[in-house]
């Protein structure tokens, strides 16, 4: 069925144009407010906010090693942020990114161990695409159940997290467990390893994959008819349906893409940083990715910048703790405040609409 763009506009569906500047300003103000409130908290602890933030900045950007560490910590958040942002654009909330990246990571390692005798130019794409397929399939289940049975995707994706984590826990403690006490697999063959860019440092060639994926997501959402359909469904599914857009198909496909992109966070970590699957290797990349997508306004450029911010906060936390004796948990407070201030206008709007 041909899409009638004019009917979409006449039905009240807003097309996303020109709002990025306001979104960027809002996010910057949220970050500034979060830092100011956190500074007051640090003062109440009897510490100097200037010293604390100075140590934080130094730990994140003060040297070449610090900068590389920040980039390395940002990459998984770029993938999870892009995955969550894709789902958001279609009106879906993908809470299952943690499970998707975990399952994707395990499948990629299992494939690497199974087909380790293949040449690197075949093996590496195979294991990466295999991990993406696993994450996409898991997320696609939630999309399918949403459109076919009306099940809430938040609940479904949350439950699928447990399914993926428990499954991989069983596998890494059973059939795929390596020798020793640690619940982990054997090391993957060299042909499946993402090479480290600098000796002794954790930054790998996954940074190039992250940039390429971000560009693809941008082109998909803003330069293709499929991307227009995704954004139309996310803004007003009823209007999109009236305009000839197949809403159910778009939701399912977008959720598959969301899980596939998000799974790269796990795939690149196990193939690059650890070179094996380790139980609980993720410190919560999936859930932090939700915050990254929200602050980045579900736009690839905003997501990259936000991921770098969160990566810098994480990288500088240890330096701040060592130099000022301020707990690194303050970083979690800053991140939480950023999200609170980003969400505040929407919260106030809901309150006003209910007449509270």
Buried (B, 14 or more C-beta within 10 A) or exposed (E): EEBBBEEBEEBEBEEBEEEEEEBBEBBEEBBEBBBEBBBEBBEEBEBBBEBBBBBBBBBBBBEEEBBBBBBBBBBBBBBBBBBBBBBBBBBBBBBBBBBBBBBBBBBBBBBBBEBBEBEEEEBBEBBBBBBBBBBBBBBBBBBBBBBEEEBEBBEBBBBBBEBBBEBBBEBBEEEBBBEEEEBBBBBBBEBBBBEBBEEEBBBBBBBEBBBEBBEBBBEBBBEEEBBBBBBBBBBBBEBBBBBBBBBBEBBBBBBBBBBBBBBBBBBBBBBBBBBBBBBEBBEEBBBBBBBBBBBBBBBBEBBBBBBBBBBBBBBBBBBBBEBBEBEBEBBBBBBEBBBBBBEEEEEEEEEEEEEE
